[in-house]
Amino acid sequence: MPGPEPPAPTRIGIFGGTFDPPHAGHVAAARAVTVQLALDRLLLVVANDPWQKSGQRAVSPAADRFALVEALVPEIPGAEASRLEIDRGGPSYSVDTAEEVLAEAGGQPVELYLVVGADLVPELGSWHRAEDLQRLVTLAVVSRPTDPAPDIPPGWRAVRVDGPQVPVSSSEVRDLLVEGRPVEGLVPEAVIRCIRRRALYAVS
């Protein structure tokens, strides 16, 4: 008699970011990834020290950004706010996070997807321990349906996720908040309430 079927791998997505603050574009991308890849879990991993932004601008404290992501989570079925990079400390590298997620699985089969925007694809070769990361993850490249598919550098496994067009960025949201202008529609209401409670971005 044939043996029992091996367990199906758990499909886990890693959606890392500074989330300073999270906005409707993050929600749209996260929902698209979760549905189109049939993920079992989606980890919204809050960067402790985002090395790509370090020194370029002031970044809000990690505790505040994590609180904002916790407020965002109910908007995305299957999503979890993750402190992995905050608790690890130091610069936040995707390869370290991928290794930690796989280690936590305790040897159980996992299909690991790393969610990236199409605009980041050309920079993948500059990422920390890029060759190790290639072996651990499949890229989930979020592109607008009307955009051409990005050229994936050699050595990466990748799937394309069609994301809805949500013209908003964290920098735009910060600027609006600093100017005292409304961000309803660009940022989920729960996140706006959290921003106000924590008096972030010069909001009273």
CYANA upper distance limits for C-alpha pairs under 8 A (distance plus 0.5 A):
  7 PRO  CA    109 PRO  CA      7.98
  8 ALA  CA    109 PRO  CA      7.65
  9 PRO  CA    108 GLN  CA      7.88
  9 PRO  CA    109 PRO  CA      4.98
  9 PRO  CA    110 VAL  CA      5.14
  9 PRO  CA    111 GLU  CA      6.47
 10 THR  CA     39 LEU  CA      8.37
 10 THR  CA     40 ASP  CA      6.78
 10 THR  CA    109 PRO  CA      6.88
 10 THR  CA    110 VAL  CA      5.22
 10 THR  CA    111 GLU  CA      6.53
 11 ARG  CA     38 ALA  CA      7.92
 11 ARG  CA     39 LEU  CA      5.45
 11 ARG  CA     40 ASP  CA      5.72
 11 ARG  CA     41 ARG  CA      7.18
 11 ARG  CA    110 VAL  CA      6.46
 11 ARG  CA    111 GLU  CA      5.30
 11 ARG  CA    112 LEU  CA      6.65
 11 ARG  CA    113 TYR  CA      8.12
 12 ILE  CA     39 LEU  CA      6.29
 12 ILE  CA     40 ASP  CA      6.46
 12 ILE  CA     41 ARG  CA      5.41
 12 ILE  CA     42 LEU  CA      6.29
 12 ILE  CA     43 LEU  CA      7.98
 12 ILE  CA    110 VAL  CA      7.54
 12 ILE  CA    111 GLU  CA      6.71
 12 ILE  CA    112 LEU  CA      5.60
 12 ILE  CA    113 TYR  CA      6.67
 13 GLY  CA     34 THR  CA      8.33
 13 GLY  CA     39 LEU  CA      7.19
 13 GLY  CA     41 ARG  CA      6.79
 13 GLY  CA     42 LEU  CA      5.07
 13 GLY  CA     43 LEU  CA      6.52
 13 GLY  CA    112 LEU  CA      6.43
 13 GLY  CA    113 TYR  CA      5.12
 13 GLY  CA    114 LEU  CA      6.37
 13 GLY  CA    115 VAL  CA      7.23
 14 ILE  CA     42 LEU  CA      6.58
 14 ILE  CA     43 LEU  CA      5.53
 14 ILE  CA     44 LEU  CA      6.97
 14 ILE  CA     45 VAL  CA      7.27
 14 ILE  CA     98 ALA  CA      8.27
 14 ILE  CA    112 LEU  CA      7.98
 14 ILE  CA    113 TYR  CA      6.60
 14 ILE  CA    114 LEU  CA      5.42
 14 ILE  CA    115 VAL  CA      6.45
 15 PHE  CA     30 ALA  CA      8.14
 15 PHE  CA     42 LEU  CA      7.51
 15 PHE  CA     43 LEU  CA      6.41
 15 PHE  CA     44 LEU  CA      5.45
 15 PHE  CA     45 VAL  CA      6.45
 15 PHE  CA    114 LEU  CA      6.88
 15 PHE  CA    115 VAL  CA      5.52
 15 PHE  CA    116 VAL  CA      7.89
 16 GLY  CA     43 LEU  CA      8.28
 16 GLY  CA     44 LEU  CA      6.27
 16 GLY  CA     45 VAL  CA      4.96
 16 GLY  CA     46 VAL  CA      6.49
 16 GLY  CA     47 ALA  CA      7.18
 16 GLY  CA     94 SER  CA      8.23
 16 GLY  CA    115 VAL  CA      7.91
 17 GLY  CA     44 LEU  CA      8.17
 17 GLY  CA     45 VAL  CA      6.95
 17 GLY  CA     46 VAL  CA      6.11
 17 GLY  CA     47 ALA  CA      6.18
 17 GLY  CA     50 PRO  CA      8.27
 18 THR  CA     46 VAL  CA      6.37
 18 THR  CA     47 ALA  CA      5.73
 18 THR  CA     48 ASN  CA      8.40
 18 THR  CA     50 PRO  CA      6.97
 18 THR  CA     65 ARG  CA      7.95
 19 PHE  CA     23 HIS  CA      8.45
 19 PHE  CA     46 VAL  CA      7.26
 19 PHE  CA     65 ARG  CA      6.63
 19 PHE  CA     68 LEU  CA      8.35
 19 PHE  CA     69 VAL  CA      7.65
 19 PHE  CA    170 SER  CA      7.81
 20 ASP  CA     59 VAL  CA      7.71
 20 ASP  CA     60 SER  CA      7.10
 20 ASP  CA     65 ARG  CA      6.55
 20 ASP  CA    170 SER  CA      6.50
 20 ASP  CA    171 SER  CA      8.50
 20 ASP  CA    174 ARG  CA      8.44
 21 PRO  CA     65 ARG  CA      7.15
 21 PRO  CA     68 LEU  CA      7.40
 21 PRO  CA    170 SER  CA      6.14
 21 PRO  CA    173 VAL  CA      7.99
 21 PRO  CA    174 ARG  CA      7.94
 22 PRO  CA     26 HIS  CA      6.79
 22 PRO  CA     68 LEU  CA      7.37
 22 PRO  CA     69 VAL  CA      7.05
 22 PRO  CA     72 LEU  CA      7.83
 22 PRO  CA    170 SER  CA      7.23
 22 PRO  CA    187 VAL  CA      7.64
 22 PRO  CA    191 VAL  CA      8.10
 23 HIS  CA     27 VAL  CA      7.17
 23 HIS  CA    168 VAL  CA      8.05
 23 HIS  CA    169 SER  CA      7.93
 23 HIS  CA    170 SER  CA      7.36
 23 HIS  CA    173 VAL  CA      8.48
 23 HIS  CA    186 LEU  CA      6.51
 23 HIS  CA    187 VAL  CA      4.94
 23 HIS  CA    188 PRO  CA      7.10
 24 ALA  CA     28 ALA  CA      6.68
 24 ALA  CA    166 VAL  CA      7.60
 24 ALA  CA    168 VAL  CA      7.89
 24 ALA  CA    185 GLY  CA      7.92
 24 ALA  CA    186 LEU  CA      5.85
 24 ALA  CA    187 VAL  CA      5.77
 24 ALA  CA    188 PRO  CA      6.96
 25 GLY  CA     29 ALA  CA      6.67
 25 GLY  CA    166 VAL  CA      5.80
 25 GLY  CA    167 PRO  CA      7.79
 25 GLY  CA    168 VAL  CA      6.73
 25 GLY  CA    169 SER  CA      7.85
 25 GLY  CA    186 LEU  CA      8.39
 26 HIS  CA     30 ALA  CA      6.47
 27 VAL  CA     31 ARG  CA      6.58
 27 VAL  CA     72 LEU  CA      8.33
 27 VAL  CA     75 GLU  CA      7.37
 27 VAL  CA     76 ILE  CA      7.05
 28 ALA  CA     32 ALA  CA      6.66
 28 ALA  CA    163 GLY  CA      7.31
 28 ALA  CA    164 PRO  CA      6.96
 28 ALA  CA    166 VAL  CA      7.95
 29 ALA  CA     33 VAL  CA      6.65
 29 ALA  CA    142 VAL  CA      7.33
 29 ALA  CA    163 GLY  CA      6.06
 29 ALA  CA    164 PRO  CA      7.78
 30 ALA  CA     34 THR  CA      6.61
 30 ALA  CA     42 LEU  CA      8.31
 30 ALA  CA     76 ILE  CA      7.33
 31 ARG  CA     35 VAL  CA      6.68
 31 ARG  CA     76 ILE  CA      6.40
 31 ARG  CA     77 PRO  CA      7.92
 32 ALA  CA     36 GLN  CA      6.37
 32 ALA  CA    161 VAL  CA      7.43
 32 ALA  CA    162 ASP  CA      7.54
 32 ALA  CA    163 GLY  CA      6.38
 32 ALA  CA    164 PRO  CA      8.39
 33 VAL  CA     37 LEU  CA      6.25
 33 VAL  CA     38 ALA  CA      8.33
 33 VAL  CA     39 LEU  CA      8.12
 33 VAL  CA    115 VAL  CA      8.30
 33 VAL  CA    140 ALA  CA      7.91
 33 VAL  CA    142 VAL  CA      8.22
 33 VAL  CA    161 VAL  CA      6.76
 33 VAL  CA    163 GLY  CA      8.44
 34 THR  CA     38 ALA  CA      6.12
 34 THR  CA     39 LEU  CA      5.51
 34 THR  CA     40 ASP  CA      8.36
 34 THR  CA     41 ARG  CA      8.36
 34 THR  CA     42 LEU  CA      7.38
 34 THR  CA     77 PRO  CA      8.48
 34 THR  CA     78 GLY  CA      8.01
 35 VAL  CA     39 LEU  CA      7.40
 36 GLN  CA    161 VAL  CA      7.33
 39 LEU  CA     78 GLY  CA      8.37
 40 ASP  CA     78 GLY  CA      7.29
 41 ARG  CA     78 GLY  CA      5.91
 41 ARG  CA     79 ALA  CA      6.60
 41 ARG  CA     80 GLU  CA      7.89
 42 LEU  CA     78 GLY  CA      6.58
 42 LEU  CA     79 ALA  CA      5.11
 42 LEU  CA     80 GLU  CA      6.66
 43 LEU  CA     79 ALA  CA      6.39
 43 LEU  CA     80 GLU  CA      5.53
 43 LEU  CA     81 ALA  CA      6.58
 43 LEU  CA     82 SER  CA      6.38
 44 LEU  CA     69 VAL  CA      7.91
 44 LEU  CA     79 ALA  CA      7.30
 44 LEU  CA     80 GLU  CA      6.42
 44 LEU  CA     81 ALA  CA      5.46
 44 LEU  CA     82 SER  CA      6.13
 45 VAL  CA     81 ALA  CA      6.86
 45 VAL  CA     82 SER  CA      5.19
 45 VAL  CA     83 ARG  CA      6.86
 45 VAL  CA     84 LEU  CA      7.27
 45 VAL  CA     85 GLU  CA      7.44
 46 VAL  CA     62 ALA  CA      7.91
 46 VAL  CA     65 ARG  CA      7.61
 46 VAL  CA     66 PHE  CA      6.60
 46 VAL  CA     69 VAL  CA      8.22
 46 VAL  CA     81 ALA  CA      8.09
 46 VAL  CA     82 SER  CA      6.88
 46 VAL  CA     83 ARG  CA      6.75
 46 VAL  CA     84 LEU  CA      8.23
 46 VAL  CA     85 GLU  CA      7.06
 46 VAL  CA     86 ILE  CA      7.41
 47 ALA  CA     62 ALA  CA      7.81
 47 ALA  CA     85 GLU  CA      6.11
 47 ALA  CA     86 ILE  CA      6.86
 47 ALA  CA     92 SER  CA      6.16
 48 ASN  CA     62 ALA  CA      6.27
 48 ASN  CA     85 GLU  CA      5.94
 48 ASN  CA     86 ILE  CA      4.92
 48 ASN  CA     87 ASP  CA      8.44
 48 ASN  CA     89 GLY  CA      6.71
 48 ASN  CA     90 GLY  CA      7.29
 48 ASN  CA     91 PRO  CA      7.11
 48 ASN  CA     92 SER  CA      6.37
 49 ASP  CA     54 SER  CA      7.41
 49 ASP  CA     86 ILE  CA      8.49
 49 ASP  CA     89 GLY  CA      8.13
 49 ASP  CA     90 GLY  CA      6.60
 49 ASP  CA     91 PRO  CA      5.13
 49 ASP  CA     92 SER  CA      5.96
 50 PRO  CA     54 SER  CA      6.44
 50 PRO  CA     91 PRO  CA      6.69
 50 PRO  CA     92 SER  CA      6.08
 51 TRP  CA     91 PRO  CA      6.17
 51 TRP  CA     92 SER  CA      6.94
 51 TRP  CA     93 TYR  CA      8.25
 53 LYS  CA     57 ARG  CA      7.32
 60 SER  CA     64 ASP  CA      7.26
 60 SER  CA     65 ARG  CA      7.18
 61 PRO  CA     65 ARG  CA      6.99
 62 ALA  CA     66 PHE  CA      6.50
 62 ALA  CA     86 ILE  CA      7.38
 63 ALA  CA     67 ALA  CA      6.75
 64 ASP  CA     68 LEU  CA      6.89
 64 ASP  CA    198 ARG  CA      7.92
 65 ARG  CA     69 VAL  CA      6.86
 66 PHE  CA     70 GLU  CA      6.68
 66 PHE  CA     81 ALA  CA      7.79
 66 PHE  CA     82 SER  CA      8.48
 66 PHE  CA     83 ARG  CA      7.87
 67 ALA  CA     71 ALA  CA      6.85
 67 ALA  CA    194 CYS  CA      7.89
 68 LEU  CA     72 LEU  CA      6.83
 68 LEU  CA    191 VAL  CA      6.11
 68 LEU  CA    194 CYS  CA      6.71
 68 LEU  CA    195 ILE  CA      7.66
 69 VAL  CA     73 VAL  CA      6.72
 69 VAL  CA     81 ALA  CA      6.58
 69 VAL  CA    191 VAL  CA      8.20
 70 GLU  CA     74 PRO  CA      8.49
 70 GLU  CA     80 GLU  CA      8.33
 70 GLU  CA     81 ALA  CA      6.06
 71 ALA  CA    190 ALA  CA      6.09
 71 ALA  CA    191 VAL  CA      5.91
 71 ALA  CA    194 CYS  CA      7.49
 72 LEU  CA     76 ILE  CA      8.05
 72 LEU  CA    188 PRO  CA      7.58
 72 LEU  CA    190 ALA  CA      7.25
 72 LEU  CA    191 VAL  CA      6.53
 73 VAL  CA     77 PRO  CA      8.22
 73 VAL  CA     79 ALA  CA      6.34
 73 VAL  CA     80 GLU  CA      6.72
 73 VAL  CA     81 ALA  CA      7.08
 74 PRO  CA     79 ALA  CA      8.23
 83 ARG  CA     87 ASP  CA      6.38
 84 LEU  CA     88 ARG  CA      6.60
 84 LEU  CA     97 THR  CA      7.47
 85 GLU  CA     89 GLY  CA      6.67
 85 GLU  CA     92 SER  CA      6.37
 85 GLU  CA     97 THR  CA      7.35
 92 SER  CA     96 ASP  CA      8.27
 92 SER  CA     97 THR  CA      8.49
 93 TYR  CA     97 THR  CA      7.15
 93 TYR  CA    127 TRP  CA      8.42
 93 TYR  CA    128 HIS  CA      6.93
 94 SER  CA     98 ALA  CA      6.62
 94 SER  CA    128 HIS  CA      8.29
 94 SER  CA    133 LEU  CA      8.00
 95 VAL  CA     99 GLU  CA      6.71
 95 VAL  CA    128 HIS  CA      7.64
 95 VAL  CA    129 ARG  CA      7.27
 95 VAL  CA    130 ALA  CA      8.03
 95 VAL  CA    132 ASP  CA      7.49
 95 VAL  CA    133 LEU  CA      5.56
 95 VAL  CA    136 LEU  CA      8.49
 96 ASP  CA    100 GLU  CA      6.71
 97 THR  CA    101 VAL  CA      6.68
 98 ALA  CA    102 LEU  CA      6.74
 98 ALA  CA    112 LEU  CA      8.23
 98 ALA  CA    133 LEU  CA      8.05
 98 ALA  CA    136 LEU  CA      7.37
 98 ALA  CA    137 VAL  CA      7.93
 99 GLU  CA    103 ALA  CA      6.59
 99 GLU  CA    136 LEU  CA      8.10
100 GLU  CA    104 GLU  CA      6.67
101 VAL  CA    105 ALA  CA      7.06
102 LEU  CA    106 GLY  CA      7.77
102 LEU  CA    107 GLY  CA      8.11
102 LEU  CA    110 VAL  CA      7.70
103 ALA  CA    107 GLY  CA      7.68
105 ALA  CA    109 PRO  CA      8.15
105 ALA  CA    110 VAL  CA      7.89
111 GLU  CA    137 VAL  CA      8.07
111 GLU  CA    138 THR  CA      8.46
112 LEU  CA    136 LEU  CA      7.62
112 LEU  CA    137 VAL  CA      5.62
112 LEU  CA    138 THR  CA      6.81
113 TYR  CA    137 VAL  CA      5.84
113 TYR  CA    138 THR  CA      5.29
113 TYR  CA    139 LEU  CA      6.10
113 TYR  CA    140 ALA  CA      6.44
114 LEU  CA    137 VAL  CA      6.60
114 LEU  CA    138 THR  CA      6.65
114 LEU  CA    139 LEU  CA      5.39
114 LEU  CA    140 ALA  CA      6.18
115 VAL  CA    139 LEU  CA      6.57
115 VAL  CA    140 ALA  CA      5.15
115 VAL  CA    141 VAL  CA      6.61
115 VAL  CA    142 VAL  CA      7.63
116 VAL  CA    120 LEU  CA      7.02
116 VAL  CA    121 VAL  CA      7.91
116 VAL  CA    139 LEU  CA      7.38
116 VAL  CA    140 ALA  CA      6.64
116 VAL  CA    141 VAL  CA      5.64
116 VAL  CA    142 VAL  CA      6.69
117 GLY  CA    121 VAL  CA      7.65
117 GLY  CA    141 VAL  CA      6.11
117 GLY  CA    142 VAL  CA      5.43
117 GLY  CA    143 SER  CA      7.08
118 ALA  CA    141 VAL  CA      6.11
118 ALA  CA    142 VAL  CA      6.25
118 ALA  CA    143 SER  CA      5.98
118 ALA  CA    150 PRO  CA      6.76
120 LEU  CA    124 LEU  CA      7.28
121 VAL  CA    141 VAL  CA      8.39
121 VAL  CA    150 PRO  CA      7.69
121 VAL  CA    151 ASP  CA      8.19
121 VAL  CA    152 ILE  CA      7.16
121 VAL  CA    153 PRO  CA      8.21
122 PRO  CA    151 ASP  CA      8.39
122 PRO  CA    152 ILE  CA      8.24
122 PRO  CA    153 PRO  CA      7.94
123 GLU  CA    127 TRP  CA      7.62
124 LEU  CA    130 ALA  CA      7.45
124 LEU  CA    153 PRO  CA      8.28
125 GLY  CA    130 ALA  CA      6.56
125 GLY  CA    153 PRO  CA      8.34
126 SER  CA    130 ALA  CA      7.59
129 ARG  CA    133 LEU  CA      6.89
130 ALA  CA    134 GLN  CA      6.71
131 GLU  CA    135 ARG  CA      7.29
132 ASP  CA    136 LEU  CA      7.20
133 LEU  CA    137 VAL  CA      6.79
134 GLN  CA    138 THR  CA      7.92
134 GLN  CA    155 GLY  CA      7.11
134 GLN  CA    156 TRP  CA      5.88
134 GLN  CA    157 ARG  CA      7.76
135 ARG  CA    156 TRP  CA      8.41
137 VAL  CA    157 ARG  CA      7.92
138 THR  CA    156 TRP  CA      7.60
138 THR  CA    157 ARG  CA      5.39
138 THR  CA    158 ALA  CA      5.72
138 THR  CA    159 VAL  CA      7.75
139 LEU  CA    156 TRP  CA      7.79
139 LEU  CA    157 ARG  CA      6.62
139 LEU  CA    158 ALA  CA      4.89
139 LEU  CA    159 VAL  CA      6.68
140 ALA  CA    158 ALA  CA      6.46
140 ALA  CA    159 VAL  CA      5.68
140 ALA  CA    160 ARG  CA      6.37
140 ALA  CA    161 VAL  CA      6.83
141 VAL  CA    158 ALA  CA      7.40
141 VAL  CA    159 VAL  CA      6.69
141 VAL  CA    160 ARG  CA      5.40
141 VAL  CA    161 VAL  CA      6.27
142 VAL  CA    160 ARG  CA      6.66
142 VAL  CA    161 VAL  CA      5.24
142 VAL  CA    162 ASP  CA      6.44
142 VAL  CA    163 GLY  CA      6.20
143 SER  CA    147 ASP  CA      7.10
143 SER  CA    149 ALA  CA      7.77
143 SER  CA    160 ARG  CA      7.51
143 SER  CA    161 VAL  CA      6.70
143 SER  CA    162 ASP  CA      5.83
143 SER  CA    163 GLY  CA      6.05
144 ARG  CA    162 ASP  CA      6.18
144 ARG  CA    163 GLY  CA      5.62
144 ARG  CA    164 PRO  CA      6.48
144 ARG  CA    165 GLN  CA      6.38
145 PRO  CA    162 ASP  CA      5.74
145 PRO  CA    163 GLY  CA      7.04
145 PRO  CA    164 PRO  CA      7.60
145 PRO  CA    165 GLN  CA      8.46
149 ALA  CA    160 ARG  CA      8.19
152 ILE  CA    156 TRP  CA      7.42
152 ILE  CA    158 ALA  CA      7.91
168 VAL  CA    172 GLU  CA      7.15
168 VAL  CA    173 VAL  CA      7.96
168 VAL  CA    186 LEU  CA      7.20
169 SER  CA    173 VAL  CA      6.90
170 SER  CA    174 ARG  CA      6.64
171 SER  CA    175 ASP  CA      6.69
172 GLU  CA    176 LEU  CA      6.77
173 VAL  CA    177 LEU  CA      6.69
173 VAL  CA    183 VAL  CA      7.21
173 VAL  CA    186 LEU  CA      8.02
173 VAL  CA    187 VAL  CA      8.46
174 ARG  CA    178 VAL  CA      6.61
174 ARG  CA    201 TYR  CA      6.82
175 ASP  CA    179 GLU  CA      6.73
176 LEU  CA    180 GLY  CA      6.73
176 LEU  CA    181 ARG  CA      5.59
176 LEU  CA    182 PRO  CA      7.36
176 LEU  CA    183 VAL  CA      7.40
177 LEU  CA    181 ARG  CA      6.19
177 LEU  CA    182 PRO  CA      7.51
177 LEU  CA    183 VAL  CA      7.70
177 LEU  CA    201 TYR  CA      6.58
177 LEU  CA    202 ALA  CA      7.47
177 LEU  CA    203 VAL  CA      6.93
178 VAL  CA    201 TYR  CA      6.21
178 VAL  CA    202 ALA  CA      5.99
178 VAL  CA    203 VAL  CA      7.43
180 GLY  CA    203 VAL  CA      7.58
183 VAL  CA    187 VAL  CA      6.56
184 GLU  CA    188 PRO  CA      7.69
184 GLU  CA    189 GLU  CA      7.57
184 GLU  CA    192 ILE  CA      8.45
187 VAL  CA    191 VAL  CA      7.04
187 VAL  CA    192 ILE  CA      7.00
188 PRO  CA    192 ILE  CA      6.91
189 GLU  CA    193 ARG  CA      6.73
190 ALA  CA    194 CYS  CA      6.80
191 VAL  CA    195 ILE  CA      6.65
192 ILE  CA    196 ARG  CA      6.80
193 ARG  CA    197 ARG  CA      6.65
194 CYS  CA    198 ARG  CA      6.64
195 ILE  CA    199 ALA  CA      6.38
195 ILE  CA    200 LEU  CA      5.78
195 ILE  CA    201 TYR  CA      8.20
195 ILE  CA    203 VAL  CA      7.84
196 ARG  CA    200 LEU  CA      7.04
196 ARG  CA    203 VAL  CA      6.49
196 ARG  CA    204 SER  CA      6.68
199 ALA  CA    203 VAL  CA      5.82
199 ALA  CA    204 SER  CA      6.13
